[in-house]
Amino acid sequence: MEPKTKILLVDDHPLVREWLANLINEEPDFEVCGQAGNAREALGLMGTLAPRIAVVDISMEGGSGLELIKDVKAVHPQVDLIVLSMHDEMLYAERAMRAGASGYVMKREATDKVLAAIRAVLQGGIYLSPTVTAALAEKHVHGDGAKQAVIELLSDRELEVFRLLGQGHSTRQISELMNVGFKTVHVYCARIKEKLNLASLNELVFHAIRWHENGEPH
């Protein structure tokens, strides 16, 4: 009997992990070998559990999913990563793939897309669900206004700071959530202000909140 493919789940919502675990463990050739609620825990489990696939969310406490993808590919290149996210695919799908992910699926899509993504990646392919593929095609044909401008101008870390500001977090809270120094967050804020041509931190926060409310779902 062939050994089951080991899959690690990384999401800071226990109910999401439970749903995913039940879905995946019903497949005769898959098994969830572990679960992590944050990036640091996920990296630790990578070494001890040796999963073949990791299904990760973009945003988690203690770090960005984009940074986790980069870290995993640097230390455990044999692990393929599939993003399962509530975030707008127009904003994050391309970034996730550039970071090293092999698949991107929206949480609002049917559950069979998750299993399809895992099987496609195991066969050496790349998986973008139909919703993601259509959104990326639309962006490249017609552009995406303000959202596209943010994607093009900001680095992954800067976008993470911008997103957290838009959700109402203070710079001190962002420092804790991203596990970086308080001064580092202010450096990111300064770079964002410069790139977006904003005069003050208050103006930056205003634009981040408006961006979040108008098009960046959590």
C-alpha positions as CSV (number, residue, x, y, z in Angstrom):
1,M,0.0,0.0,0.0
2,E,1.4,3.4,-1.0
3,P,2.1,5.8,1.8
4,K,-0.3,8.7,2.1
5,T,0.8,12.2,1.1
6,K,1.4,14.3,4.2
7,I,-0.1,17.7,4.2
8,L,0.5,20.5,6.8
9,L,-2.3,23.1,7.4
10,V,-1.3,26.7,8.3
11,D,-4.1,29.1,9.3
12,D,-4.8,31.1,12.4
13,H,-8.5,30.1,12.4
14,P,-9.0,26.8,14.2
15,L,-12.4,26.2,12.5
16,V,-10.8,26.6,9.0
17,R,-8.1,24.1,9.9
18,E,-10.7,21.7,11.2
19,W,-12.8,22.0,8.0
20,L,-9.7,21.5,5.9
21,A,-8.5,18.5,7.9
22,N,-11.9,16.8,7.6
23,L,-11.9,17.5,3.9
24,I,-8.4,16.2,3.2
25,N,-8.5,13.2,5.5
26,E,-11.5,11.8,3.7
27,E,-9.2,11.2,0.7
28,P,-7.7,7.7,0.8
29,D,-4.2,8.9,-0.3
30,F,-3.9,12.1,1.8
31,E,-3.4,12.7,5.5
32,V,-3.1,15.9,7.5
33,C,0.2,15.4,9.4
34,G,0.0,18.6,11.4
35,Q,-1.6,22.0,11.9
36,A,-0.1,25.4,12.7
37,G,-1.7,28.7,13.7
38,N,1.2,31.0,12.8
39,A,4.3,31.2,10.6
40,R,6.8,30.4,13.4
41,E,5.0,27.3,14.4
42,A,4.7,26.3,10.8
43,L,8.4,26.5,10.1
44,G,9.1,24.4,13.2
45,L,6.7,21.7,12.1
46,M,8.2,21.6,8.6
47,G,11.4,20.1,9.9
48,T,9.8,17.6,12.3
49,L,6.9,16.4,10.2
50,A,8.4,16.7,6.7
51,P,5.1,17.4,4.8
52,R,4.9,17.1,1.1
53,I,2.4,19.9,0.7
54,A,1.5,22.9,2.9
55,V,-1.8,24.7,2.6
56,V,-1.3,28.2,3.9
57,D,-3.3,31.4,4.4
58,I,-1.9,34.8,3.4
59,S,-2.4,36.6,6.7
60,M,-1.7,35.2,10.1
61,E,-0.7,36.4,13.5
62,G,3.0,36.8,13.9
63,G,3.8,37.0,10.2
64,S,2.7,37.3,6.6
65,G,1.9,34.2,4.6
66,L,4.0,35.7,1.7
67,E,7.0,35.8,3.9
68,L,6.3,32.2,5.2
69,I,6.2,31.0,1.6
70,K,9.6,32.6,0.9
71,D,11.1,31.1,4.1
72,V,9.8,27.6,3.4
73,K,11.1,27.6,-0.2
74,A,14.5,28.7,1.1
75,V,14.8,26.1,3.9
76,H,12.5,23.3,2.7
77,P,12.5,23.6,-1.2
78,Q,10.9,20.1,-1.5
79,V,7.7,21.3,0.1
80,D,5.1,22.7,-2.3
81,L,2.8,25.4,-1.0
82,I,-0.8,26.1,-1.9
83,V,-2.5,29.4,-0.8
84,L,-6.0,29.2,0.5
85,S,-7.1,32.7,1.2
86,M,-10.0,35.1,1.7
87,H,-7.9,37.9,0.2
88,D,-8.6,39.5,-3.1
89,E,-6.9,37.4,-5.8
90,M,-6.1,40.5,-7.8
91,L,-3.9,41.7,-5.0
92,Y,-2.2,38.6,-3.8
93,A,-2.3,35.8,-6.3
94,E,0.7,37.0,-8.4
95,R,2.7,37.9,-5.3
96,A,2.1,34.4,-3.8
97,M,3.2,32.7,-7.0
98,R,6.3,34.9,-7.3
99,A,7.1,34.1,-3.6
100,G,7.2,30.4,-4.5
101,A,3.6,29.1,-4.1
102,S,2.4,26.5,-6.6
103,G,-1.3,27.1,-6.2
104,Y,-3.9,29.8,-5.2
105,V,-7.5,29.0,-4.2
106,M,-10.1,31.4,-2.7
107,K,-11.8,30.2,0.5
108,R,-15.2,31.2,-1.0
109,E,-14.8,28.7,-3.8
110,A,-16.1,25.1,-3.8
111,T,-14.2,22.6,-1.6
112,D,-13.3,20.4,-4.6
113,K,-10.9,23.2,-5.8
114,V,-8.7,22.6,-2.8
115,L,-8.4,18.9,-3.6
116,A,-7.9,19.7,-7.3
117,A,-5.1,22.1,-6.4
118,I,-3.3,19.5,-4.2
119,R,-3.5,16.8,-6.9
120,A,-2.3,19.2,-9.7
121,V,0.7,20.3,-7.6
122,L,1.6,16.7,-6.8
123,Q,1.7,16.0,-10.5
124,G,4.2,18.9,-10.9
125,G,1.8,21.5,-12.1
126,I,0.6,24.9,-11.1
127,Y,-3.0,25.4,-10.0
128,L,-5.0,28.6,-10.2
129,S,-8.7,28.2,-9.6
130,P,-11.1,29.6,-12.3
131,T,-11.9,32.6,-10.2
132,V,-8.3,33.5,-9.8
133,T,-7.4,32.8,-13.5
134,A,-10.3,35.0,-14.6
135,A,-9.4,37.9,-12.2
136,L,-5.8,37.9,-13.3
137,A,-6.7,37.8,-17.0
138,E,-9.1,40.8,-16.4
139,K,-6.4,42.7,-14.7
140,H,-3.9,42.2,-17.4
141,V,-6.4,43.2,-20.1
142,H,-8.1,46.1,-18.4
143,G,-5.9,47.1,-15.5
144,D,-7.1,47.5,-12.0
145,G,-6.9,51.2,-11.0
146,A,-5.8,52.0,-7.4
147,K,-5.3,48.4,-6.4
148,Q,-2.9,47.7,-9.3
149,A,-1.0,50.9,-8.3
150,V,-0.5,49.6,-4.8
151,I,0.6,46.2,-6.1
152,E,3.1,47.7,-8.5
153,L,4.6,50.3,-6.0
154,L,4.8,48.4,-2.7
155,S,7.0,45.5,-1.7
156,D,5.4,42.5,0.0
157,R,6.4,43.8,3.5
158,E,5.2,47.3,2.7
159,L,1.9,45.9,1.5
160,E,1.5,43.9,4.7
161,V,2.0,47.1,6.7
162,F,-0.5,49.0,4.5
163,R,-3.0,46.2,4.9
164,L,-2.7,46.1,8.7
165,L,-3.0,49.9,8.9
166,G,-6.1,49.6,6.9
167,Q,-7.5,47.1,9.4
168,G,-7.1,49.6,12.2
169,H,-3.9,48.3,13.8
170,S,-1.4,50.8,15.4
171,T,2.2,50.8,14.4
172,R,3.0,49.2,17.8
173,Q,0.5,46.4,17.1
174,I,1.9,45.9,13.6
175,S,5.4,45.6,15.1
176,E,4.1,42.7,17.3
177,L,2.0,41.1,14.5
178,M,4.9,41.1,12.0
179,N,7.5,40.2,14.6
180,V,9.7,43.2,13.6
181,G,11.1,46.2,15.5
182,F,8.9,49.3,16.1
183,K,11.5,51.4,14.2
184,T,11.3,49.0,11.3
185,V,7.6,49.5,10.9
186,H,8.2,53.3,10.8
187,V,10.7,52.8,8.1
188,Y,8.1,50.8,6.1
189,C,5.6,53.6,6.7
190,A,8.0,56.2,5.5
191,R,8.7,54.2,2.3
192,I,5.0,53.7,1.7
193,K,4.3,57.5,2.2
194,E,7.1,58.3,-0.3
195,K,5.9,55.8,-2.9
196,L,2.2,56.8,-2.6
197,N,3.1,60.5,-2.4
198,L,1.5,61.0,1.0
199,A,2.5,63.8,3.4
200,S,1.9,62.3,6.9
201,L,1.2,59.2,8.9
202,N,-2.4,60.3,9.3
203,E,-2.9,60.6,5.6
204,L,-1.3,57.2,5.1
205,V,-3.7,55.6,7.7
206,F,-6.7,57.3,6.0
207,H,-5.7,55.9,2.6
208,A,-5.0,52.5,4.0
209,I,-8.4,52.4,5.7
210,R,-10.2,53.6,2.6
211,W,-8.4,51.0,0.5
212,H,-9.3,48.2,2.9
213,E,-13.0,49.2,3.1
214,N,-13.3,49.6,-0.6
215,G,-11.7,46.5,-1.9
216,E,-9.4,44.5,0.4
217,P,-11.5,41.9,2.2
218,H,-10.3,40.3,5.4
